[in-house]
Amino acid sequence: MPKYIFPALILSILLCSACAPFAPTHTIQPQVRLDKPYSIQVAGQKSDKLWWESFKSTELNALIEQALSDNFSITIAYARLKQASANLERAGADLYPTLDITGGAKAGRTGTKENTGKPSYYDDTQQYKLGAAAAYEVDLWGRIEAQRSASEQTFYATRADLDAAAVSIAASVAETWVDLLRVREEIAILNEQIENNKKRLEFQELRFINGLAESVDVLQQRQILASSQSELPLLIAKEQVLLNALSVLIGSTPLDRPTIIQKELPKLIALPPTGLPSDLLVNRPDVRSAGYQLFSAEWSVAEARANRLPQFTLNADAAFSSSVAAVLFNNWATTLAGNIMQPLLDGGLRASEVARTRAVVEEQAALYSQTVSEAIQEVEDALINEEQQQEYLRLIAAQRDATAKTLEDAQLRYLQGQSGYLPLLQEVLNVQSLERQMIQQQAELIKLRISLYRALGGGWTYSLAHVQKSSSDDQNEGI
């Protein structure tokens, strides 16, 4: 019976290793209300289309597609994902036995030389060795599994960070594209205003020649023309700088700028369905990343607690040796051993590690709640800003129309000699300023919509062709 005690003991230990007494329950929830709807609630079914397709621009679609494929931040984020995948595979390696094989061959010669001058005698020897050693740590308390699970959650967090990078890059491309179109519309309006100012100058010069206007009227009109002309180089510079920024965003350089044909701002469609704040836990990649980091920290606590308990390892060795290679396997020896290690004195090292990891959980729980709270704020801010921006645009349009009528009246009064030229000039400046302000605020409204899409998040980030392709190509590598 005693010969069965050791195998039975090993079997019992292996069965116990299936237990994970310190596994976390992942019950920590963000300390914010998620059931209360947004102040501006938009009902409806969430569309499966990519949000940028709502602008109906094939040019923008192509730019974002290229950015999500070639942007350097995306490449960096994906490289970090591959690192996390390798770390996950490395962390799980200790769950399996290790097997090492050794081999060697040695040859020697000894000889003697007699004093009589006779030939020396030599003795040749050979020695051949082959061995195998296996080792396995029995994961009695789930320490190794906890280590692997922590790495797994870190991998998921890194993958969510990749999605977050895609969200940021897509939004940045769209915003830069909108700014570029806004500047182009401003340039077009400014050129039109310059032509109108030239015509007014010619008209005033003709009136001056005919004695119907004073010299100050001509000088004031020249001043207005020069002022409008001086703004054109600055807008052209902005256009070129935005093209440079767009080049970098799509993974190129300013020396290889994209060709942007579109010149007018796109039209907005209706507000997208907002859903509930709880949807952000799934739709926002930064929120998902914070949640995974919290889970990873909880698994690290389990690892630290299990590390204070005994560790049991199994070792098996087999060795073959012979002086003749042909009969190497005739001489052999095997051993099977079990070792147990229980920490006794470590100066509080392991206990302090448990305390540290628990503090990390508290930190990550607070960060998770903060991330969720900020995500809700971003949605609320975007909804409020867009609503008020719509009202602001309506009021500016009304102001522009009223100013245009005032300009007509001022021009009529001037031609009838009922007022001087300065009131007319002031109304001209007001109309021209409002025309450009309308373009600027329309672009701002579109950028606020982009902010709303970005704040709401959504599954559209998973449609990245290069990420899907890379993920499938790397499945054999653990991704």
C-alpha positions as semicolon CSV with decimal commas, in nm:
position;residue;x (nm);y (nm);z (nm)
1;M;0,000;0,000;0,000
2;P;0,273;0,256;0,072
3;K;0,376;0,258;-0,292
4;Y;0,035;0,406;-0,381
5;I;0,054;0,689;-0,128
6;F;0,272;0,921;-0,338
7;P;0,065;0,892;-0,661
8;A;-0,255;0,937;-0,460
9;L;-0,110;1,247;-0,295
10;I;-0,016;1,394;-0,631
11;L;-0,362;1,320;-0,770
12;S;-0,524;1,494;-0,473
13;I;-0,305;1,800;-0,522
14;L;-0,391;1,816;-0,891
15;L;-0,761;1,801;-0,810
16;C;-0,723;2,081;-0,556
17;S;-0,544;2,291;-0,816
18;A;-0,875;2,331;-0,997
19;C;-0,987;2,557;-0,714
20;A;-0,943;2,934;-0,727
21;P;-1,044;3,053;-0,380
22;F;-0,936;3,414;-0,440
23;A;-1,102;3,469;-0,781
24;P;-1,270;3,814;-0,788
25;T;-1,644;3,848;-0,841
26;H;-1,620;4,170;-1,048
27;T;-1,913;4,327;-0,866
28;I;-1,774;4,682;-0,853
29;Q;-2,002;4,921;-1,042
30;P;-1,943;5,286;-1,140
31;Q;-2,060;5,516;-0,863
32;V;-2,282;5,722;-1,093
33;R;-2,647;5,703;-1,194
34;L;-2,697;5,528;-1,526
35;D;-3,076;5,494;-1,536
36;K;-3,161;5,863;-1,569
37;P;-3,205;5,978;-1,934
38;Y;-3,018;6,267;-2,092
39;S;-3,168;6,614;-2,070
40;I;-3,225;6,599;-2,448
41;Q;-3,352;6,254;-2,534
42;V;-3,363;6,138;-2,897
43;A;-3,551;5,813;-2,952
44;G;-3,496;5,575;-3,241
45;Q;-3,306;5,271;-3,359
46;K;-2,930;5,309;-3,374
47;S;-2,807;5,293;-3,733
48;D;-2,550;5,036;-3,841
49;K;-2,393;5,287;-4,079
50;L;-2,067;5,462;-4,005
51;W;-2,140;5,805;-3,861
52;W;-1,926;5,993;-4,111
53;E;-2,137;5,852;-4,395
54;S;-2,415;6,083;-4,273
55;F;-2,223;6,369;-4,436
56;K;-2,268;6,200;-4,776
57;S;-1,913;6,272;-4,890
58;T;-1,715;6,001;-5,065
59;E;-1,413;6,225;-5,019
60;L;-1,446;6,222;-4,639
61;N;-1,513;5,846;-4,640
62;A;-1,189;5,786;-4,830
63;L;-0,989;6,014;-4,600
64;I;-1,108;5,842;-4,282
65;E;-1,057;5,498;-4,433
66;Q;-0,699;5,587;-4,519
67;A;-0,640;5,740;-4,175
68;L;-0,769;5,429;-3,998
69;S;-0,532;5,224;-4,209
70;D;-0,216;5,436;-4,218
71;N;-0,226;5,684;-3,929
72;F;0,078;5,648;-3,705
73;S;-0,122;5,664;-3,382
74;I;-0,328;5,367;-3,502
75;T;-0,010;5,179;-3,589
76;I;0,134;5,254;-3,244
77;A;-0,186;5,140;-3,072
78;Y;-0,191;4,818;-3,270
79;A;0,174;4,748;-3,183
80;R;0,081;4,787;-2,816
81;L;-0,202;4,539;-2,871
82;K;0,044;4,285;-3,007
83;Q;0,267;4,343;-2,704
84;A;-0,029;4,281;-2,474
85;S;-0,109;3,963;-2,664
86;A;0,247;3,839;-2,619
87;N;0,234;3,923;-2,248
88;L;-0,090;3,726;-2,217
89;E;0,063;3,422;-2,383
90;R;0,370;3,449;-2,162
91;A;0,158;3,480;-1,845
92;G;-0,034;3,164;-1,934
93;A;0,277;2,959;-2,006
94;D;0,323;2,869;-1,637
95;L;-0,007;2,681;-1,642
96;Y;0,163;2,407;-1,843
97;P;0,460;2,178;-1,768
98;T;0,805;2,255;-1,898
99;L;1,023;1,993;-2,066
100;D;1,394;2,034;-2,131
101;I;1,619;1,791;-2,315
102;T;1,994;1,776;-2,269
103;G;2,253;1,574;-2,455
104;G;2,626;1,547;-2,477
105;A;2,916;1,346;-2,603
106;K;3,268;1,340;-2,470
107;A;3,580;1,173;-2,607
108;G;3,914;1,142;-2,430
109;R;4,257;0,988;-2,478
110;T;4,524;0,905;-2,225
111;G;4,870;0,783;-2,313
112;T;5,207;0,680;-2,164
113;K;5,555;0,693;-2,301
114;E;5,803;0,434;-2,180
115;N;6,164;0,523;-2,100
116;T;6,291;0,241;-2,318
117;G;6,199;0,435;-2,625
118;K;5,928;0,198;-2,725
119;P;5,605;0,345;-2,879
120;S;5,359;0,506;-2,642
121;Y;5,036;0,336;-2,544
122;Y;4,702;0,521;-2,571
123;D;4,366;0,458;-2,408
124;D;4,061;0,611;-2,585
125;T;3,736;0,669;-2,397
126;Q;3,391;0,791;-2,504
127;Q;3,093;0,897;-2,300
128;Y;2,743;0,967;-2,432
129;K;2,463;1,126;-2,230
130;L;2,098;1,206;-2,299
131;G;1,854;1,344;-2,047
132;A;1,509;1,494;-2,010
133;A;1,373;1,705;-1,726
134;A;1,010;1,803;-1,673
135;A;0,873;2,044;-1,416
136;Y;0,524;2,157;-1,329
137;E;0,397;2,396;-1,065
138;V;0,061;2,284;-0,936
139;D;-0,161;2,593;-0,923
140;L;-0,311;2,504;-0,585
141;W;-0,452;2,847;-0,501
142;G;-0,506;2,988;-0,848
143;R;-0,201;3,217;-0,840
144;I;-0,091;3,140;-1,195
145;E;-0,446;3,154;-1,328
146;A;-0,492;3,492;-1,158
147;Q;-0,172;3,617;-1,318
148;R;-0,295;3,500;-1,659
149;S;-0,639;3,653;-1,604
150;A;-0,486;3,988;-1,507
151;S;-0,287;3,986;-1,831
152;E;-0,600;3,888;-2,023
153;Q;-0,792;4,187;-1,888
154;T;-0,496;4,411;-1,970
155;F;-0,509;4,275;-2,326
156;Y;-0,879;4,361;-2,350
157;A;-0,805;4,710;-2,216
158;T;-0,533;4,758;-2,477
159;R;-0,770;4,644;-2,750
160;A;-1,023;4,901;-2,627
161;D;-0,746;5,162;-2,637
162;L;-0,699;5,077;-3,004
163;D;-1,069;5,140;-3,060
164;A;-1,039;5,469;-2,869
165;A;-0,751;5,573;-3,094
166;A;-0,967;5,497;-3,397
167;V;-1,249;5,710;-3,254
168;S;-1,012;6,000;-3,196
169;I;-0,844;5,980;-3,537
170;A;-1,172;5,953;-3,730
171;A;-1,312;6,255;-3,546
172;S;-0,991;6,455;-3,597
173;V;-0,995;6,385;-3,972
174;A;-1,359;6,490;-3,998
175;E;-1,306;6,808;-3,794
176;T;-0,999;6,907;-3,996
177;W;-1,187;6,841;-4,319
178;V;-1,476;7,061;-4,198
179;D;-1,234;7,339;-4,102
180;L;-1,077;7,317;-4,448
181;L;-1,414;7,350;-4,621
182;R;-1,505;7,636;-4,390
183;V;-1,189;7,826;-4,485
184;R;-1,254;7,761;-4,853
185;E;-1,606;7,901;-4,824
186;E;-1,465;8,202;-4,639
187;I;-1,213;8,254;-4,919
188;A;-1,491;8,238;-5,178
189;I;-1,705;8,487;-4,985
190;L;-1,407;8,715;-4,923
191;N;-1,318;8,717;-5,294
192;E;-1,677;8,807;-5,371
193;Q;-1,666;9,085;-5,112
194;I;-1,339;9,214;-5,256
195;E;-1,497;9,234;-5,602
196;N;-1,797;9,417;-5,460
197;N;-1,567;9,659;-5,276
198;K;-1,378;9,724;-5,601
199;K;-1,704;9,805;-5,778
200;R;-1,805;10,039;-5,496
201;L;-1,465;10,209;-5,520
202;E;-1,505;10,258;-5,896
203;F;-1,852;10,394;-5,835
204;Q;-1,728;10,638;-5,570
205;E;-1,438;10,753;-5,789
206;L;-1,683;10,820;-6,071
207;R;-1,910;11,015;-5,836
208;F;-1,609;11,213;-5,712
209;I;-1,507;11,304;-6,068
210;N;-1,860;11,423;-6,132
211;G;-1,860;11,623;-5,809
212;L;-2,124;11,404;-5,644
213;A;-1,898;11,264;-5,372
214;E;-1,626;11,395;-5,147
215;S;-1,267;11,275;-5,146
216;V;-1,313;11,128;-4,800
217;D;-1,577;10,892;-4,942
218;V;-1,324;10,757;-5,192
219;L;-1,055;10,724;-4,927
220;Q;-1,287;10,539;-4,692
221;Q;-1,386;10,295;-4,967
222;R;-1,019;10,237;-5,051
223;Q;-0,960;10,162;-4,684
224;I;-1,241;9,903;-4,684
225;L;-1,101;9,740;-4,999
226;A;-0,748;9,724;-4,859
227;S;-0,878;9,578;-4,533
228;S;-1,066;9,298;-4,709
229;Q;-0,771;9,224;-4,938
230;S;-0,534;9,198;-4,640
231;E;-0,739;8,914;-4,492
232;L;-0,703;8,691;-4,797
233;P;-0,338;8,580;-4,743
234;L;-0,419;8,473;-4,388
235;L;-0,706;8,254;-4,506
236;I;-0,491;8,102;-4,780
237;A;-0,227;8,020;-4,517
238;K;-0,494;7,855;-4,299
239;E;-0,605;7,646;-4,595
240;Q;-0,252;7,521;-4,658
241;V;-0,189;7,450;-4,289
242;L;-0,511;7,248;-4,266
243;L;-0,407;7,048;-4,571
244;N;-0,077;6,977;-4,396
245;A;-0,261;6,860;-4,084
246;L;-0,488;6,639;-4,293
247;S;-0,184;6,487;-4,463
248;V;-0,034;6,381;-4,130
249;L;-0,366;6,246;-4,003
250;I;-0,396;6,009;-4,299
251;G;-0,042;5,883;-4,248
252;S;0,125;6,091;-4,518
253;T;0,338;6,407;-4,513
254;P;0,272;6,770;-4,611
255;L;0,488;6,701;-4,917
256;D;0,222;6,459;-5,040
257;R;-0,104;6,637;-4,967
258;P;-0,440;6,479;-5,047
259;T;-0,650;6,632;-5,321
260;I;-0,961;6,786;-5,168
261;I;-1,215;6,877;-5,435
262;Q;-1,517;6,959;-5,220
263;K;-1,560;7,328;-5,147
264;E;-1,889;7,354;-4,954
265;L;-1,981;7,238;-4,606
266;P;-2,201;6,927;-4,582
267;K;-2,560;6,932;-4,460
268;L;-2,656;6,782;-4,125
269;I;-2,915;6,511;-4,082
270;A;-3,136;6,470;-3,774
271;L;-2,981;6,399;-3,436
272;P;-2,881;6,035;-3,383
273;P;-3,059;5,826;-3,115
274;T;-2,896;5,897;-2,780
275;G;-2,992;5,584;-2,590
276;L;-2,931;5,576;-2,215
277;P;-2,614;5,657;-2,018
278;S;-2,578;5,285;-1,942
279;D;-2,517;5,225;-2,315
280;L;-2,185;5,406;-2,279
281;L;-2,048;5,113;-2,076
282;V;-2,047;4,914;-2,400
283;N;-2,032;5,181;-2,670
284;R;-1,743;5,392;-2,539
285;P;-1,402;5,226;-2,582
286;D;-1,240;5,443;-2,314
287;V;-1,506;5,330;-2,066
288;R;-1,450;4,967;-2,163
289;S;-1,076;5,012;-2,120
290;A;-1,123;5,155;-1,770
291;G;-1,346;4,861;-1,679
292;Y;-1,095;4,606;-1,804
293;Q;-0,817;4,779;-1,610
294;L;-1,030;4,750;-1,296
295;F;-1,082;4,377;-1,361
296;S;-0,707;4,333;-1,414
297;A;-0,636;4,502;-1,081
298;E;-0,882;4,270;-0,905
299;W;-0,707;3,965;-1,049
300;S;-0,374;4,106;-0,930
301;V;-0,513;4,105;-0,575
302;A;-0,601;3,737;-0,616
303;E;-0,248;3,667;-0,738
304;A;-0,091;3,852;-0,444
305;R;-0,307;3,667;-0,190
306;A;-0,233;3,327;-0,342
307;N;0,138;3,408;-0,342
308;R;0,135;3,399;0,040
309;L;0,038;3,031;0,043
310;P;0,251;2,719;-0,017
311;Q;0,372;2,642;-0,368
312;F;0,395;2,280;-0,482
313;T;0,606;2,169;-0,777
314;L;0,654;1,832;-0,945
315;N;0,981;1,733;-1,108
316;A;1,054;1,432;-1,326
317;D;1,395;1,344;-1,471
318;A;1,519;1,071;-1,704
319;A;1,885;1,016;-1,791
320;F;2,067;0,780;-2,026
321;S;2,443;0,732;-2,037
322;S;2,686;0,490;-2,199
323;S;3,035;0,471;-2,336
324;V;2,896;0,322;-2,655
325;A;2,638;0,518;-2,854
326;A;2,469;0,206;-2,987
327;V;2,364;0,095;-2,639
328;L;2,291;0,443;-2,499
329;F;1,936;0,353;-2,396
330;N;2,044;0,039;-2,210
331;N;2,160;0,239;-1,906
332;W;1,899;0,470;-1,764
333;A;1,773;0,630;-1,446
334;T;1,450;0,815;-1,363
335;T;1,335;1,024;-1,070
336;L;1,002;1,175;-0,968
337;A;0,992;1,434;-0,693
338;G;0,749;1,672;-0,534
339;N;0,859;1,994;-0,363
340;I;0,664;2,227;-0,141
341;M;0,765;2,580;-0,041
342;Q;0,593;2,784;0,230
343;P;0,709;3,143;0,290
344;L;0,781;3,202;0,658
345;L;0,974;3,526;0,693
346;D;0,983;3,786;0,416
347;G;0,982;4,112;0,609
348;G;0,618;4,176;0,518
349;L;0,693;4,166;0,144
350;R;0,393;3,956;0,040
351;A;0,150;4,118;0,285
352;S;0,245;4,465;0,163
353;E;0,195;4,350;-0,197
354;V;-0,160;4,245;-0,111
355;A;-0,221;4,588;0,045
356;R;-0,073;4,761;-0,259
357;T;-0,286;4,569;-0,510
358;R;-0,599;4,639;-0,307
359;A;-0,517;5,009;-0,316
360;V;-0,475;4,982;-0,694
361;V;-0,826;4,835;-0,712
362;E;-0,959;5,136;-0,521
363;E;-0,776;5,366;-0,761
364;Q;-0,902;5,187;-1,072
365;A;-1,258;5,179;-0,934
366;A;-1,247;5,557;-0,887
367;L;-1,097;5,604;-1,234
368;Y;-1,370;5,385;-1,382
369;S;-1,642;5,592;-1,217
370;Q;-1,469;5,913;-1,326
371;T;-1,443;5,790;-1,686
372;V;-1,812;5,699;-1,693
373;S;-1,908;6,034;-1,539
374;E;-1,698;6,227;-1,790
375;A;-1,844;6,024;-2,077
376;I;-2,197;6,117;-1,968
377;Q;-2,089;6,480;-1,938
378;E;-1,948;6,478;-2,292
379;V;-2,278;6,352;-2,432
380;E;-2,475;6,608;-2,230
381;D;-2,241;6,890;-2,336
382;A;-2,260;6,789;-2,702
383;L;-2,641;6,776;-2,697
384;I;-2,675;7,111;-2,521
385;N;-2,413;7,281;-2,737
386;E;-2,572;7,163;-3,060
387;E;-2,920;7,272;-2,951
388;Q;-2,797;7,619;-2,856
389;Q;-2,578;7,643;-3,167
390;Q;-2,885;7,579;-3,382
391;E;-3,062;7,865;-3,206
392;Y;-2,754;8,086;-3,239
393;L;-2,742;8,023;-3,614
394;R;-3,111;8,108;-3,647
395;L;-3,055;8,439;-3,469
396;I;-2,747;8,523;-3,678
397;A;-2,943;8,451;-3,996
398;A;-3,218;8,684;-3,877
399;Q;-2,958;8,949;-3,793
400;R;-2,798;8,908;-4,136
401;D;-3,133;8,950;-4,313
402;A;-3,215;9,258;-4,106
403;T;-2,871;9,406;-4,173
404;A;-2,909;9,342;-4,546
405;K;-3,233;9,541;-4,546
406;T;-3,065;9,817;-4,345
407;L;-2,788;9,825;-4,606
408;E;-3,042;9,870;-4,885
409;D;-3,203;10,157;-4,696
410;A;-2,866;10,319;-4,618
411;Q;-2,763;10,296;-4,982
412;L;-3,088;10,456;-5,096
413;R;-3,057;10,737;-4,840
414;Y;-2,698;10,802;-4,951
415;L;-2,788;10,818;-5,319
416;Q;-3,070;11,056;-5,235
417;G;-2,831;11,276;-5,040
418;Q;-3,010;11,220;-4,710
419;S;-2,701;11,079;-4,531
420;G;-2,326;11,059;-4,566
421;Y;-2,118;10,768;-4,691
422;L;-1,995;10,653;-4,349
423;P;-2,330;10,501;-4,236
424;L;-2,343;10,311;-4,565
425;L;-1,989;10,181;-4,515
426;Q;-2,074;10,065;-4,165
427;E;-2,368;9,862;-4,293
428;V;-2,150;9,713;-4,569
429;L;-1,900;9,600;-4,308
430;N;-2,178;9,456;-4,091
431;V;-2,322;9,251;-4,377
432;Q;-1,983;9,121;-4,487
433;S;-1,891;9,027;-4,131
434;L;-2,219;8,842;-4,078
435;E;-2,180;8,653;-4,406
436;R;-1,848;8,512;-4,292
437;Q;-1,973;8,457;-3,938
438;M;-2,256;8,242;-4,075
439;I;-2,004;8,015;-4,246
440;Q;-1,791;7,991;-3,932
441;Q;-2,087;7,902;-3,711
442;Q;-2,223;7,649;-3,959
443;A;-1,886;7,474;-3,948
444;E;-1,895;7,491;-3,569
445;L;-2,237;7,324;-3,571
446;I;-2,103;7,037;-3,783
447;K;-1,805;6,994;-3,549
448;L;-2,041;6,982;-3,252
449;R;-2,226;6,699;-3,426
450;I;-1,894;6,518;-3,469
451;S;-1,835;6,566;-3,096
452;L;-2,174;6,408;-3,028
453;Y;-2,093;6,106;-3,246
454;R;-1,761;6,075;-3,067
455;A;-1,921;6,106;-2,723
456;L;-2,188;5,846;-2,793
457;G;-1,934;5,592;-2,916
458;G;-2,066;5,285;-3,088
459;G;-1,974;4,963;-3,260
460;W;-1,862;5,141;-3,577
461;T;-1,502;5,132;-3,456
462;Y;-1,496;4,756;-3,510
463;S;-1,549;4,801;-3,883
464;L;-1,188;4,900;-3,935
465;A;-1,079;4,680;-4,224
466;H;-0,712;4,673;-4,128
467;V;-0,788;4,586;-3,764
468;Q;-1,021;4,304;-3,864
469;K;-0,767;4,171;-4,111
470;S;-0,478;4,202;-3,867
471;S;-0,679;4,039;-3,590
472;S;-0,767;3,741;-3,808
473;D;-0,412;3,711;-3,936
474;D;-0,279;3,714;-3,581
475;Q;-0,520;3,465;-3,428
476;N;-0,250;3,202;-3,439
477;E;-0,028;3,442;-3,247
478;G;-0,278;3,481;-2,965
479;I;-0,459;3,797;-3,075
